[in-house]
């Protein structure tokens, strides 16, 4: 009968545990099912009844019956059944002729690259691809005259050459000549005489100011001329002397495009590179005569004004690069005349306003680069209105923004970058189903766990007042994290399928700011409370007689300071970063971790808080618990490892482990982001939604649910409520209170007796100490009741 009773008791106890396992299993099944859901069900939907797709969705092919969401176009993965979503993703319609030739150039094998057919190869030179001779840094003072006349390419960079007339006359088969970095200040007359077949000439990194017509004699076949990093102030004279010139590089010179004198006999190239010059404005005369241009590169100049009609003659221009200038205003007729323009790059300009009709002047525009730019709502709306105009829609297919949320203003553009910020998509605040399930699970665990701690501490009046005070404040801080996650989960439901309509207004709203302040306050207060508790316990265990006593009043004062510091850290950037998006509006989660974009305004403050202060807290917790563990193990060196020792070691391990698992990866990722390491966008969402709040969800289990007192109360509750008899177990912790154990640490002197720790109390009695006392906050004798003092 006794055995049957025990068996029945065991069964009833297991029954109560089985329901908990069911709940956990159900949550795991939901999570795994959401993770394993097929890609097609999440990304494809049938066309509408009128044969079109919903806003933000595009058909798979011209006559496709399925529609694909915007973020899945051109993501290097095939989603449409026959791969139409990856068909037109290469943004190469505005590539230069040279770029196309380089990309289409066949890749030679090693044997072919190093094959040589020349009869004479001088010392310090190398022969490549049959007839190409490379002599870099060979110490040459003049052009060698004993080389093989069958040579087709001669590369003499970084030599101190003294050129003279007919220097290359013997090498009439030359098609490529490289004289970069040779210190040339001028080109003598007839220096290139005899080079009728030369097509590519490189004179880079020299000190040339001009090229006179007599020095360009016999270069009637020259196609590519590279004059990068010289001292030219004009180029019209050069163009007059070279009738076949197609591509000219004049980067890094002193050209201003002012006072140009155009010869009627000048031949103008198709590709002109004028990067990093001294151009300050573009007027109607700046590009006069250059009507044959297909590509114009004006990057890294000082252009602040573009006169209306400056591009009036550029009817054939396909690619225009104006990035990294000083352009603030673009008027309706700024790009008038660019009827063939396909690609426009405005990256890195401090753009303030752009007229709505601007892009209506560029009907064939297919690629727009606005990557390194913070864009206002007005700018985005003007771009959007021009593109969405049903009377004259643009041909825009590729757009490159700095922020993912900007793509919400162009829902009709198939290829908009970035595709995601790791958290949100065009349609949803939380882009992945796993994130939606995860945020609800973590929020519920955090809320229920910390609310249980708060109610339990309120109902349990005989608990240690100081310990209970710290645990309650820790629970309140962690509860705020649960509230933050609940807000995010609710907003995801509210914005479901239409997030693009709310993205900007949500991230720039005061609700987002308050939510972010709540999350950062919770995070920082939790770290500071854990750090304070760890240091206090370390002092209590390591120096039980010499460390200062912590009274209830001092404990309250410390908590007030901690909460004030946490709130100050969270609210201070709100008043400093007062732009539209503010400190918390950089992403839809309103949390300024800045892994996806580490250099946004406020990045330094974020780094100081999440890398500096939190790293200091983690180090303090790690050192304190390690020192405590070593101290206690030292006093028990001669005793066998009992059950209490194992529990004590396990609790130590998990307290330090969870703190490290939560914050060390975040600190490492933040440092990697600051070092320009590419952090996968998807990782950012998991860090904020799951990894960051995990400590708030686990703290109740570590600091309350695993304590001996909680287990004792829980056993009594379940025994009375479920008639489940728990086996009696002799445990010193059930006899002594947390108050007695904690206060004992302050007044005890260590003695060794038969391998056990014995503390001699003030009244002469002795009491053994359970290891869980390490996890309690000290309490002074003034807080003890007469009964506790007697114990």
Residue, then its C-alpha position, 0 to 999 in steps of 0.5 A: x500500500x505504501x508503495x502504491x501510495x508513493x507511485x500514485x503520488x509520483x504520477x500526480x506530480x508528473x501529471x502537473x509537470x506534463x502540462x507544462x511540457x505540453x505548453x513548451x512543446x506547443x510553443x516550439x512546434x509553432x516556432x518551428x512550423x513558422x521557420x519551416x514554412x515554404x517560401x512560396x506561401x510567404x512570398x507569392x500571391x495570385x493576381x487580382x481579378x483585374x489581372x494586376x498586383x497589389x501595391x508593392x507587389x509585381x507580376x512574375x513575368x509580363x502575363x504571370x498569374x502570380x505576384x511577388x513582394x517588392x523585397x524579393x526582387x533582385x535578392x539573388x534568390x529565385x522566387x518566381x516559378x521560372x525566375x523572372x524576379x532575377x531577370x533584369x536585376x543587373x543595373x548595367x544599362x548605363x555602363x560605359x563602353x570601356x566597362x562593357x569591354x572589360x566585363x566581356x573580356x575573356x579570363x586567360x589561364x595562367x599559362x596564357x597570361x605568362x606566355x611570351x614570344x618576344x626575343x629580347x626581355x631586359x632585366x627587371x622587366x617581365x613579358x606577359x600575354x605574348x607581346x606585352x612588356x612590363x617594366x615597373x620601377x626598373x630604374x630606367x632613365x630613358x626609353x630602351x631602344x633595343x627592345x623587340x619591335x613586335x612588342x604591342x604594349x609597353x608599360x614603364x610606370x614609376x621610372x624617371x624617364x627623360x623623353x625626347x623626339x622619336x623616343x618610340x619610333x622603333x615600336x610601331x606596333x605599340x597599341x598600349x603605352x603606360x608612362x604613369x608616375x615618371x615625373x613628366x612636366x612636359x611632352x617634347x615635340x614628336x615624342x609619339x611619332x610613328x605610333x600610328x596604331x597606338x589606341x591607349x595612352x596612360x600619362x597618370x600621376x605626372x606634372x603635366x599642365x598641357x599637351x601641345x598639338x605638336x607633341x600629339x603627332x601621329x596619334x590619330x588612332x588613339x581611343x583612350x587617354x588617361x591624364x589622371x592626377x596632373x595639373x591640367x586646367x583645360x582640355x579643349x586643345x587636346x580634343x582638337x588634336x585627337x580625332x578618334x578619341x573616345x574616352x578621356x580621364x581628367x580626374x584629379x586636375x585643376x579644371x573649372x569648366x569656366x571660360x571654355x574656348x571650343x574649336x569648331x574642328x574639335x572632336x568630342x569624346x563619348x566618355x568624359x571623367x572630370x572627377x575631383x577637380x575644381x568645378x563649382x557650378x554648371x552653367x549653359x556654357x560649361x558643357x558647350x560642344x560636348x553634345x556627343x557625350x554618353x557618360x559624364x562623371x563629375x564626382x567629388x567636385x565642389x558643384x553647388x549650383x546647376x543653372x537651368x538648361x546646363x544639360x540642354x545639349x546632352x541629348x545622348x547622355x546616358x549616365x550622369x554622375x553628380x555624387x559627392x558635390x554640394x548640391x542643395x537645390x534642384x529646380x524643375x528644369x535642372x535636368x532639361x534636355x536629358x532625354x536619353x538619361x538612364x542612370x543618375x547618381x546624386x549620392x552624398x549631396x546635402x540635398x534640401x529640396x527637389x521640385x516635383x517635376x524634376x524627374x518628369x524631365x528624365x523620361x527614360x530614367x531607370x536607375x537613381x542613386x540616393x544612397x548616402x543621403x538623409x531625405x526629408x518627407x518633402x523630398x520623398x513625396x516629390x520623388x514618389x509623386x513624379x513616379x506615381x503620376x499616371x499621366x507621365x509615369x517614369x521608367x524607374x526600376x532601380x533605386x538605391x536609398x540609405x534607409x529601408x523605410x524610404x522604399x515605402x515611398x516608391x512602392x511601384x519600383x521593383x528593385x529598391x535597396x536596401x531590401x530590409x533593415x533586418x527587421x521590417x519589409x515593405x509590408x510588415x514591421x516584423x518581416x519574418x514569421x519567426x520574429x512575430x512568434x518570438x516577440x510574443x513568446x519572449x514578451x509573455x515570458x518576461x511579463x508573467x515571470x516578473x509579475x509573479x516575482x512582484x506579487x510573490x514578494x509583496x505577499x511574502x512579508x517575512x522576507x529579507x527587506x533589502x533583498x526583496x527591495x532589490x529583487x522587486x526593482x530588478x523585476x520592475x526593470x525587466x517588466x519594462x522590457x516586457x512592455x516594450x516587446x508587447x508594444x512592438x508586437x501590437x504595432x506589428x499587428x496594427x501595421x500588418x500588410x501596410x507598414x509602408x504607409x506608417x513607417x516614417x510617421x511611426x519612427x518619427x513619432x513621440x510614441x516611438x521615442x517613448x517606447x525607445x526610452x522605456x527599452x533603454x531605461x529598462x536595459x540600463x537599470x537592469x544591468x546596473x542593479x545586477x552589477x550593484x548586487x554582484x559587487x555587494x555580494x562579493x564584498x559580503x562573502x570575501x570580507x564579511x567583517x571588513x566590508x561596510x554594512x548596507x542598511x535599508x536606507x542606503x539600499x533605497x538611495x542606491x536604487x534611486x540613483x540607479x533609476x535616475x542614471x538609467x532614465x538620464x542615459x535614455x532621455x538625454x539623446x532625445x534633447x540633443x538629437x532633435x532632427x526628424x528621426x531623432x535618436x530612436x527613430x532609425x528603425x521600426x523597433x525604436x531601439x538605437x543599437x545601430x548594428x545595421x547602420x553604425x554611423x547614424x547620428x548618435x552612433x557615438x552615444x550609442x557606442x558609449x552606452x552599449x559598448x562602454x557602460x554595459x561592458x563594464x557592468x558585465x566585467x564587474x558581474x563576471x569578476x564578482x561571481x568568479x571571486x565569490x566562487x573561488x573564495x567559497x570553494x577555498x573554504x571547502x577544499x577538504x569536503x566532498x561535493x554535496x548536493x548543495x554544492x552542486x546546486x550552488x555551482x550550477x546557480x553561479x554558472x547560470x547567473x554569469x553565463x546568462x549575463x555573458x550570453x546576453x551582452x557579450x555578443x551584443x558588445x562584439x557585434x557593435x564593435x564589429x559594426x563600428x569597424x565597418x564589418x558587414x553585419x547581416x541585417x537579419x541578425x539585427x532583428x534577432x538581437x533586439x527581439x530575442x537576444x537582448x530581452x532574454x536576460x529580462x525573461x531569465x532573471x526571475x528564474x535565476x534570482x527567485x524561482x531557483x531559491x530554496x525559499x521559493x521552492x519550499x513555498x511552491x511545494x507547499x502550494x502545490x501540495x495543498x492545491x493538488x494533493x501532491x505529497x512531496x517527499x520530506x527532505x532534510x535541508x538546513x535552508x528550510x530551518x534558517x531564514x534568508x535574514x539569519x544567513x545574510x546577517x550571519x555573514x557580517x558577524x561571523x568568524x570562520x572555524x573549521x569543524x569536521x569538514x563543515x563551515x561553522x559560524x559562531x554567532x554573537x550569542x555563542x550558538x553555532x549555525x551552518x551556512x547554506x550556499x544560497x546565502x551568497x545570492x542574498x543581499x545583506x541585511x543589518x541587525x536593525x532590520x531583524x525581528x526579535x525572533x530572527x535575532x534569536x535564531 
